[in-house]
Amino acid sequence: MPAIDSTATLESGSPSLTWPAALGEKVNERELTFAGFRYLCRTVPSSRPRTEPVLILGGSSQDRYSWVRHEARLAEVGEVITVDLPGYGTADFLPASYGIDFLAAAVRHLIDELRLPRVNLIAACYGGAVGLRFAQHYPHLLRRLMFVGMTPAIPEGYAAAMRRWDTMIQQGQIQPIARELADHFMSPPGTGTVRRHAAIARLVYQQIAGQDPQQLAMSAEHNSRLMHHEWLRPEPVPVVPTLVVTGEHDTLTTPAMGRALAADLPGSRFRTIKETDHLAPLERIADFADLMARFCTDDPLESLSYLNPPEPCDIPLPR
């Protein structure tokens, strides 16, 4: 999922994606080191926490500022933690030889450094692969697990495109890559109603096309990491409350893919979000923040206007 800078503004009168002023003076940023690699985290406290801290692992092009518009709602129920893991955002460059196991261990290191007994983990897109590996390796640190735009396998078309993009990055063909990526992340015209589709598509293109050399190097290394490491591994998954969601018009990680993932996770539910595609957290910011907050506090999800009805693959948790 592409990053949208915290100071970016959508065109055509759409709301600005700016840092919420009410949280500014409370936010804490920390610089940490794991296995010699510097990384950063951002925490927003909750004045009246009702649940364990909420840790968000974003997509490959997201950073710790990509969720600032969701923080106020989440902070109503618990501390909010976002992170630039090694290799992403403004953290240190991470060679592609370090895979998903390493990133999952970095998440464990973060939780240890923050001295948290357990977390609610929200994992989006590429962050979903890291989040699932974390759940498999460190189940004792997990309270709830939510996947967003996640798939059991990298879509074939996207995998083929990554190999081509790697060559294009080396040749400096950034604008064509930005156009292709925007087209991959956004559903094609005619797929169905998607909120703020045109404005977000333009912004995604602009931010990818505007990457600096360091960001481009990280993008190329990320693509190499995806191509040379296992996406999912058939290891036991802890039985915790689990929710898999995707946009109803997501053409990258489709509802069918999300449904298949949910069917393999014990105690999992699957829902689609109305009038969204792969970028549901950006297309319905307030509703998506509300969904995360409700899931992390065990509030009912059945009657929410922004969700489609429950899917048949819902598997009740054992009692």
NUGU-927683 format. One record per residue (C-alpha): residue in one letter; x, y, z. Coordinates in steps of 0.1 Angstrom, whole numbers. Example, Ala and Ser with C-alpha at 12.3 -4.5 7.8 and 13.67 -1.06 7.14 Angstrom:
! residues 2
ATOM / fido / X / Y / Z
ATOM / A / 123 / -45 / 78
ATOM / S / 137 / -11 / 71
//
This chain:
! residues 319
ATOM / fido / X / Y / Z
ATOM / M / 0 / 0 / 0
ATOM / P / 15 / 33 / -10
ATOM / A / 23 / 60 / 16
ATOM / I / 5 / 93 / 17
ATOM / D / 25 / 119 / 34
ATOM / S / 10 / 134 / 65
ATOM / T / 12 / 169 / 50
ATOM / A / -4 / 159 / 17
ATOM / T / -36 / 174 / 5
ATOM / L / -62 / 159 / -18
ATOM / E / -74 / 179 / -47
ATOM / S / -110 / 190 / -56
ATOM / G / -119 / 201 / -21
ATOM / S / -112 / 168 / -4
ATOM / P / -100 / 169 / 32
ATOM / S / -64 / 174 / 40
ATOM / L / -44 / 144 / 54
ATOM / T / -26 / 166 / 80
ATOM / W / -13 / 157 / 114
ATOM / P / -42 / 161 / 140
ATOM / A / -33 / 191 / 160
ATOM / A / -50 / 177 / 191
ATOM / L / -24 / 149 / 193
ATOM / G / 7 / 169 / 184
ATOM / E / 20 / 176 / 218
ATOM / K / 13 / 141 / 231
ATOM / V / 31 / 122 / 204
ATOM / N / 64 / 105 / 213
ATOM / E / 89 / 94 / 187
ATOM / R / 118 / 70 / 195
ATOM / E / 148 / 58 / 177
ATOM / L / 158 / 22 / 183
ATOM / T / 184 / -2 / 170
ATOM / F / 179 / -39 / 162
ATOM / A / 208 / -61 / 150
ATOM / G / 227 / -30 / 141
ATOM / F / 199 / -14 / 121
ATOM / R / 183 / 19 / 132
ATOM / Y / 145 / 21 / 131
ATOM / L / 118 / 44 / 145
ATOM / C / 85 / 42 / 162
ATOM / R / 58 / 67 / 170
ATOM / T / 34 / 64 / 200
ATOM / V / 2 / 82 / 208
ATOM / P / -10 / 77 / 244
ATOM / S / -46 / 70 / 254
ATOM / S / -61 / 89 / 283
ATOM / R / -86 / 61 / 290
ATOM / P / -74 / 29 / 275
ATOM / R / -100 / 1 / 271
ATOM / T / -77 / -24 / 254
ATOM / E / -41 / -33 / 249
ATOM / P / -19 / -10 / 227
ATOM / V / -27 / -10 / 190
ATOM / L / 3 / -16 / 168
ATOM / I / 0 / -10 / 131
ATOM / L / 22 / -25 / 105
ATOM / G / 16 / -7 / 72
ATOM / G / 23 / -16 / 36
ATOM / S / 57 / -16 / 19
ATOM / S / 56 / 21 / 9
ATOM / Q / 39 / 33 / 41
ATOM / D / 57 / 49 / 71
ATOM / R / 49 / 58 / 106
ATOM / Y / 30 / 89 / 95
ATOM / S / 7 / 71 / 72
ATOM / W / -19 / 66 / 99
ATOM / V / -21 / 100 / 115
ATOM / R / -57 / 105 / 104
ATOM / H / -67 / 73 / 122
ATOM / E / -49 / 81 / 155
ATOM / A / -75 / 102 / 173
ATOM / R / -102 / 76 / 170
ATOM / L / -79 / 48 / 180
ATOM / A / -64 / 67 / 210
ATOM / E / -100 / 68 / 224
ATOM / V / -95 / 30 / 232
ATOM / G / -58 / 25 / 235
ATOM / E / -22 / 36 / 229
ATOM / V / -14 / 38 / 192
ATOM / I / 20 / 26 / 178
ATOM / T / 33 / 30 / 143
ATOM / V / 67 / 21 / 131
ATOM / D / 93 / 24 / 104
ATOM / L / 109 / -10 / 105
ATOM / P / 145 / -14 / 91
ATOM / G / 143 / -10 / 54
ATOM / Y / 112 / 13 / 54
ATOM / G / 103 / 49 / 59
ATOM / T / 133 / 68 / 74
ATOM / A / 148 / 38 / 90
ATOM / D / 181 / 23 / 79
ATOM / F / 185 / 7 / 45
ATOM / L / 179 / -31 / 49
ATOM / P / 196 / -55 / 24
ATOM / A / 172 / -79 / 7
ATOM / S / 190 / -108 / 23
ATOM / Y / 171 / -100 / 55
ATOM / G / 136 / -114 / 51
ATOM / I / 102 / -116 / 68
ATOM / D / 116 / -135 / 98
ATOM / F / 140 / -107 / 105
ATOM / L / 112 / -81 / 103
ATOM / A / 90 / -101 / 126
ATOM / A / 118 / -103 / 151
ATOM / A / 122 / -65 / 148
ATOM / V / 85 / -61 / 158
ATOM / R / 92 / -84 / 188
ATOM / H / 122 / -62 / 197
ATOM / L / 100 / -31 / 195
ATOM / I / 74 / -46 / 218
ATOM / D / 101 / -56 / 243
ATOM / E / 116 / -21 / 242
ATOM / L / 82 / -5 / 249
ATOM / R / 77 / -31 / 277
ATOM / L / 43 / -42 / 265
ATOM / P / 29 / -75 / 276
ATOM / R / 6 / -79 / 245
ATOM / V / -6 / -59 / 216
ATOM / N / -35 / -57 / 192
ATOM / L / -18 / -60 / 158
ATOM / I / -32 / -44 / 127
ATOM / A / -13 / -55 / 96
ATOM / A / -19 / -41 / 61
ATOM / C / -8 / -55 / 27
ATOM / Y / 30 / -63 / 30
ATOM / G / 27 / -57 / 67
ATOM / G / 3 / -86 / 68
ATOM / A / 31 / -111 / 59
ATOM / V / 52 / -96 / 87
ATOM / G / 23 / -96 / 111
ATOM / L / 14 / -132 / 104
ATOM / R / 50 / -144 / 108
ATOM / F / 51 / -124 / 141
ATOM / A / 19 / -141 / 153
ATOM / Q / 34 / -175 / 144
ATOM / H / 67 / -169 / 161
ATOM / Y / 56 / -148 / 191
ATOM / P / 20 / -158 / 199
ATOM / H / 24 / -149 / 236
ATOM / L / 26 / -112 / 226
ATOM / L / -6 / -111 / 207
ATOM / R / -41 / -102 / 219
ATOM / R / -60 / -96 / 186
ATOM / L / -50 / -98 / 150
ATOM / M / -65 / -78 / 120
ATOM / F / -54 / -81 / 84
ATOM / V / -61 / -55 / 58
ATOM / G / -57 / -61 / 20
ATOM / M / -38 / -93 / 27
ATOM / T / -35 / -124 / 5
ATOM / P / -22 / -160 / 10
ATOM / A / 2 / -155 / -20
ATOM / I / 16 / -126 / -39
ATOM / P / -7 / -121 / -70
ATOM / E / 10 / -135 / -101
ATOM / G / 5 / -103 / -121
ATOM / Y / 21 / -82 / -93
ATOM / A / 50 / -106 / -90
ATOM / A / 57 / -104 / -127
ATOM / A / 55 / -66 / -126
ATOM / M / 80 / -64 / -97
ATOM / R / 107 / -80 / -118
ATOM / R / 101 / -55 / -145
ATOM / W / 100 / -26 / -120
ATOM / D / 134 / -36 / -107
ATOM / T / 149 / -31 / -141
ATOM / M / 130 / 2 / -146
ATOM / I / 142 / 16 / -113
ATOM / Q / 178 / 9 / -123
ATOM / Q / 171 / 27 / -156
ATOM / G / 155 / 57 / -138
ATOM / Q / 121 / 51 / -154
ATOM / I / 102 / 64 / -123
ATOM / Q / 71 / 80 / -138
ATOM / P / 61 / 48 / -158
ATOM / I / 65 / 28 / -125
ATOM / A / 44 / 53 / -106
ATOM / R / 16 / 50 / -132
ATOM / E / 17 / 12 / -131
ATOM / L / 17 / 11 / -93
ATOM / A / -12 / 36 / -91
ATOM / D / -31 / 14 / -116
ATOM / H / -23 / -17 / -95
ATOM / F / -34 / -2 / -62
ATOM / M / -66 / 14 / -75
ATOM / S / -95 / -5 / -91
ATOM / P / -100 / 1 / -128
ATOM / P / -129 / 25 / -139
ATOM / G / -162 / 6 / -140
ATOM / T / -153 / -19 / -113
ATOM / G / -177 / -2 / -88
ATOM / T / -181 / 29 / -67
ATOM / V / -150 / 38 / -48
ATOM / R / -149 / 68 / -26
ATOM / R / -123 / 96 / -35
ATOM / H / -110 / 73 / -63
ATOM / A / -97 / 100 / -87
ATOM / A / -81 / 122 / -61
ATOM / I / -63 / 94 / -43
ATOM / A / -51 / 79 / -76
ATOM / R / -35 / 112 / -85
ATOM / L / -19 / 115 / -50
ATOM / V / -6 / 80 / -51
ATOM / Y / 10 / 87 / -85
ATOM / Q / 25 / 120 / -74
ATOM / Q / 41 / 105 / -42
ATOM / I / 56 / 75 / -60
ATOM / A / 69 / 96 / -88
ATOM / G / 84 / 120 / -63
ATOM / Q / 105 / 95 / -44
ATOM / D / 141 / 105 / -38
ATOM / P / 171 / 82 / -46
ATOM / Q / 171 / 67 / -11
ATOM / Q / 134 / 58 / -13
ATOM / L / 139 / 44 / -48
ATOM / A / 168 / 22 / -35
ATOM / M / 146 / 10 / -6
ATOM / S / 117 / 2 / -31
ATOM / A / 141 / -18 / -53
ATOM / E / 154 / -37 / -23
ATOM / H / 119 / -44 / -10
ATOM / N / 109 / -59 / -44
ATOM / S / 140 / -81 / -42
ATOM / R / 130 / -91 / -7
ATOM / L / 95 / -101 / -19
ATOM / M / 109 / -122 / -48
ATOM / H / 135 / -141 / -27
ATOM / H / 118 / -148 / 6
ATOM / E / 88 / -169 / 16
ATOM / W / 55 / -149 / 17
ATOM / L / 36 / -172 / 40
ATOM / R / 48 / -203 / 59
ATOM / P / 26 / -232 / 69
ATOM / E / 33 / -229 / 107
ATOM / P / 7 / -229 / 135
ATOM / V / -12 / -197 / 140
ATOM / P / -24 / -187 / 175
ATOM / V / -61 / -188 / 182
ATOM / V / -69 / -152 / 190
ATOM / P / -97 / -130 / 178
ATOM / T / -89 / -124 / 141
ATOM / L / -104 / -102 / 114
ATOM / V / -96 / -101 / 77
ATOM / V / -109 / -72 / 57
ATOM / T / -106 / -58 / 22
ATOM / G / -123 / -34 / 0
ATOM / E / -153 / -48 / -18
ATOM / H / -138 / -36 / -51
ATOM / D / -101 / -45 / -44
ATOM / T / -86 / -59 / -76
ATOM / L / -51 / -64 / -62
ATOM / T / -58 / -84 / -31
ATOM / T / -93 / -95 / -40
ATOM / P / -121 / -104 / -16
ATOM / A / -117 / -140 / -28
ATOM / M / -80 / -139 / -16
ATOM / G / -90 / -124 / 17
ATOM / R / -117 / -150 / 21
ATOM / A / -92 / -178 / 15
ATOM / L / -68 / -163 / 40
ATOM / A / -95 / -161 / 67
ATOM / A / -105 / -197 / 61
ATOM / D / -70 / -208 / 70
ATOM / L / -68 / -187 / 103
ATOM / P / -84 / -202 / 134
ATOM / G / -112 / -180 / 149
ATOM / S / -112 / -157 / 119
ATOM / R / -139 / -135 / 104
ATOM / F / -139 / -119 / 70
ATOM / R / -157 / -87 / 59
ATOM / T / -156 / -64 / 29
ATOM / I / -157 / -26 / 32
ATOM / K / -183 / -9 / 10
ATOM / E / -173 / 16 / -17
ATOM / T / -135 / 9 / -14
ATOM / D / -107 / -10 / -31
ATOM / H / -72 / -18 / -20
ATOM / L / -68 / 16 / -4
ATOM / A / -98 / 13 / 20
ATOM / P / -79 / 29 / 49
ATOM / L / -75 / 61 / 29
ATOM / E / -108 / 60 / 10
ATOM / R / -129 / 58 / 42
ATOM / I / -105 / 71 / 69
ATOM / A / -131 / 78 / 97
ATOM / D / -149 / 45 / 91
ATOM / F / -117 / 25 / 89
ATOM / A / -104 / 40 / 121
ATOM / D / -138 / 32 / 137
ATOM / L / -135 / -4 / 125
ATOM / M / -101 / -8 / 140
ATOM / A / -112 / 7 / 173
ATOM / R / -143 / -15 / 175
ATOM / F / -125 / -47 / 166
ATOM / C / -98 / -40 / 193
ATOM / T / -125 / -36 / 220
ATOM / D / -147 / -65 / 209
ATOM / D / -175 / -42 / 199
ATOM / P / -201 / -57 / 176
ATOM / L / -194 / -54 / 139
ATOM / E / -227 / -68 / 125
ATOM / S / -247 / -36 / 120
ATOM / L / -220 / -12 / 108
ATOM / S / -232 / 7 / 77
ATOM / Y / -198 / 7 / 60
ATOM / L / -194 / -31 / 61
ATOM / N / -211 / -57 / 39
ATOM / P / -228 / -86 / 57
ATOM / P / -207 / -113 / 73
ATOM / E / -192 / -139 / 50
ATOM / P / -200 / -176 / 53
ATOM / C / -163 / -184 / 61
ATOM / D / -167 / -169 / 96
ATOM / I / -154 / -194 / 121
ATOM / P / -165 / -189 / 157
ATOM / L / -138 / -189 / 184
ATOM / P / -137 / -219 / 206
ATOM / R / -150 / -212 / 241
//
